[in-house]
Each structure stands twice: as structure tokens, then as C-alpha cells.
Amino acid sequence: MEFDHEKMESQLWDWRLRIDRLAIATHKAGCGAGFDATMRVDELKALHAIAQAKHHEFWAVGT
């Protein structure tokens, strides 16, 4: 199996942008973002950080 580091970096970057846009949308004035919405965005950020760490770990082993 061949590993495409650049493609994975691009996908992780794309997901980070999507999460950031979601965070902005939930915190807009008048949006009424509750505790649950904030917790879900924080959970997405944490999962993204884990995926990015695993990606870097996998990439370091492969080099």
C-alpha cells in the first residue's frame, strides 16, 4: 500500500477549515448555539487533532 502524504495533509487541512467554519457558524450572534453545539465542535477539533497526530506518526515511521 502506497502512502500519499500530500493528499492526506490536504484532506486534513480541508477538514480543519470545515470545522473552523462550523465553529464560526455556531458562535454567530443570534445563532443560539447551546452547550451541546459547542461540545460537538470541540469534539470534532479533538478528533481532528488525533487524526493529524496519527498521520504524522505514520509518516515519520514511513520515512
N, C-alpha and C positions, 0 to 999 in steps of 0.2 A: 504494500500500500504506500503510495507516494503522498507526502505531506506538502500541501501548498500553504506556506507560511503567510505569504502576502494576501491570499484570498481570505484566510481566517482572520488576519488583522483587519482587513476591510470589513468583514462581516461583524466583528466585534465593535468596530468604530461605528458602523451603521446602527447597531443595536443600542450603543451608548447614546447616540443622537436621538433615537426614538424614545428612550427612557427619559432623557432630559426634556424633550418636548412634552411628554406626558406629565412630568413633574410640573412644568410651567403651566400646563392646562389645568391641572388640579389645584394650583395655587392662585389662579387668576382671581381678581376681585369679583365678587358676585357669583363665583362658580359654586360656592357652598361645599368645598372639599372638606369632608369629615375626617375623622381619625382613621377610619378604615382605608380610605383612598390614600392617605399619606403613608400608612403602614405598607400598603401594597406596592407603592412606588419605592419605598425604602427596601422592601424585599427584592424587587427587581434589580435595584442597584447592587445589593449584596450578591445576588446570583450572578450578575454580570462580572463583578469583581472576582468571584470564584472561577468563572469560566475563563477570564483573562489570565488569572494566575496559573490555571491548569494548562492553558495554551502556552504560556511562557515556559513552564516546566517541561512540557512535552517537546517544545522547540529546542530547549537547552540540551536535553538528552540526545536529541537527533543530530546535533552539530558536533 
